[in-house]
Amino acid sequence: MKTFAIVGATGAVGVEAIRLLEERSFPVDTLRLFSSARSAGKVMKFRGRDVVVEELKEDSFAGVDMAIFSA
């Protein structure tokens, strides 16, 4: 799998989804994290790397292969 997205990444379910992707070595090349404008810009960790949370917008899913929604 190339690009995986999590909507609601900064919430409890989103944080757990990130943890499970890491724990189970889910095949992700690129992880994109989305939230409301309030949480956009926050930095979260995935596999030891920083991932900046993006504001969810209408065109956010261009190039995304799979997504989890918890908003």
Rosetta blueprint (number, residue, H / E / L):
1 M L
2 K L
3 T E
4 F E
5 A E
6 I E
7 V E
8 G L
9 A L
10 T L
11 G L
12 A H
13 V H
14 G H
15 V H
16 E H
17 A H
18 I H
19 R H
20 L H
21 L H
22 E H
23 E H
24 R L
25 S L
26 F L
27 P L
28 V L
29 D L
30 T E
31 L E
32 R E
33 L E
34 F E
35 S E
36 S L
37 A L
38 R L
39 S L
40 A L
41 G L
42 K L
43 V E
44 M E
45 K E
46 F E
47 R L
48 G L
49 R E
50 D E
51 V E
52 V E
53 V E
54 E E
55 E E
56 L L
57 K L
58 E L
59 D L
60 S L
61 F L
62 A L
63 G L
64 V L
65 D L
66 M E
67 A E
68 I E
69 F E
70 S L
71 A L
